Amino acid sequence: MFVLANFIRALASIIDIILRLYFWIIIIRAIISWVNPDPYNPIVRFLYQITEPVLRPIRKIIPPIGGLDFSPLVALLIIYFLQAFLVPTLIQLSYSLR
């Protein structure tokens, strides 16, 4: 069972790293959107391509209000919830399997 426990622990660590990275990518995209970026810049295109699949469904549920897009904030809250709930749950599960 220790192999499964180690696998779950490693999976929790990878999920945590990915969520942290995505958290910062969303923050960078939100900051860049304030300065009217060049849409042909490869970095800007990459940021939009990687974040739009997550932000678009949120934007359908919560449309921009008064010109303010709250979808990045909601996405950050979801990421924070996953980091606070899913990652520790997987880590505790891995300890219980040892």
C-alpha positions as CSV (number, residue, x, y, z in Angstrom):
1,M,0.0,0.0,0.0
2,F,3.0,2.4,0.5
3,V,3.3,2.6,-3.3
4,L,-0.2,3.9,-3.7
5,A,0.3,6.2,-0.7
6,N,3.4,7.7,-2.3
7,F,1.6,8.0,-5.6
8,I,-1.2,10.0,-4.1
9,R,1.2,12.2,-2.1
10,A,3.1,12.9,-5.3
11,L,-0.1,13.6,-7.2
12,A,-1.2,16.1,-4.5
13,S,2.2,17.9,-4.8
14,I,1.9,18.1,-8.5
15,I,-1.7,19.4,-8.3
16,D,-0.6,22.0,-5.7
17,I,2.3,23.2,-8.0
18,I,-0.1,23.5,-11.0
19,L,-2.7,25.4,-9.0
20,R,-0.1,27.8,-7.7
21,L,1.3,28.4,-11.2
22,Y,-2.2,28.9,-12.7
23,F,-3.0,31.3,-9.8
24,W,-0.1,33.5,-10.8
25,I,-0.9,33.2,-14.5
26,I,-4.5,34.5,-13.9
27,I,-3.1,37.4,-11.8
28,I,-0.6,38.3,-14.6
29,R,-3.4,38.2,-17.2
30,A,-5.6,40.5,-15.1
31,I,-2.8,43.0,-14.6
32,I,-1.9,42.9,-18.3
33,S,-5.6,43.6,-19.2
34,W,-5.4,46.9,-17.4
35,V,-2.8,48.3,-19.8
36,N,-4.3,47.5,-23.2
37,P,-1.7,45.0,-24.4
38,D,-0.8,44.3,-28.0
39,P,-3.0,41.3,-29.0
40,Y,-0.3,40.0,-31.4
41,N,2.4,39.8,-28.7
42,P,3.1,36.0,-28.2
43,I,3.2,36.3,-24.4
44,V,-0.2,38.0,-24.3
45,R,-1.6,35.4,-26.7
46,F,-0.3,32.6,-24.6
47,L,-1.8,34.1,-21.4
48,Y,-5.2,34.5,-23.1
49,Q,-5.1,31.0,-24.6
50,I,-4.2,29.3,-21.3
51,T,-6.7,31.2,-19.2
52,E,-9.7,31.7,-21.5
53,P,-10.9,28.0,-21.2
54,V,-11.3,28.6,-17.4
55,L,-12.5,32.2,-17.5
56,R,-15.1,31.8,-20.3
57,P,-17.5,29.5,-18.4
58,I,-17.3,31.7,-15.3
59,R,-18.0,34.7,-17.5
60,K,-21.1,33.0,-18.8
61,I,-22.4,32.6,-15.3
62,I,-21.2,36.0,-14.0
63,P,-21.2,38.5,-16.9
64,P,-19.1,41.7,-16.6
65,I,-20.8,44.2,-14.3
66,G,-20.3,47.9,-15.1
67,G,-17.3,47.0,-17.3
68,L,-15.6,45.0,-14.6
69,D,-14.9,41.4,-15.2
70,F,-15.1,39.4,-12.0
71,S,-14.2,36.0,-13.6
72,P,-10.5,36.2,-12.6
73,L,-11.5,36.8,-9.0
74,V,-13.9,33.9,-9.1
75,A,-11.3,31.6,-10.7
76,L,-8.8,32.6,-8.0
77,L,-11.3,31.8,-5.3
78,I,-11.9,28.4,-6.9
79,I,-8.1,27.7,-7.1
80,Y,-7.8,28.8,-3.4
81,F,-10.6,26.4,-2.4
82,L,-8.9,23.5,-4.3
83,Q,-5.6,24.2,-2.6
84,A,-7.2,24.4,0.8
85,F,-9.5,21.4,0.4
86,L,-8.3,19.0,-2.3
87,V,-4.6,19.0,-1.8
88,P,-4.7,18.5,2.0
89,T,-7.4,15.8,1.6
90,L,-5.1,13.9,-0.8
91,I,-2.2,14.2,1.5
92,Q,-4.2,12.9,4.5
93,L,-5.5,10.1,2.3
94,S,-1.9,9.1,1.5
95,Y,-1.0,9.1,5.2
96,S,-4.0,6.9,6.0
97,L,-2.9,4.3,3.4
98,R,0.6,3.8,5.0
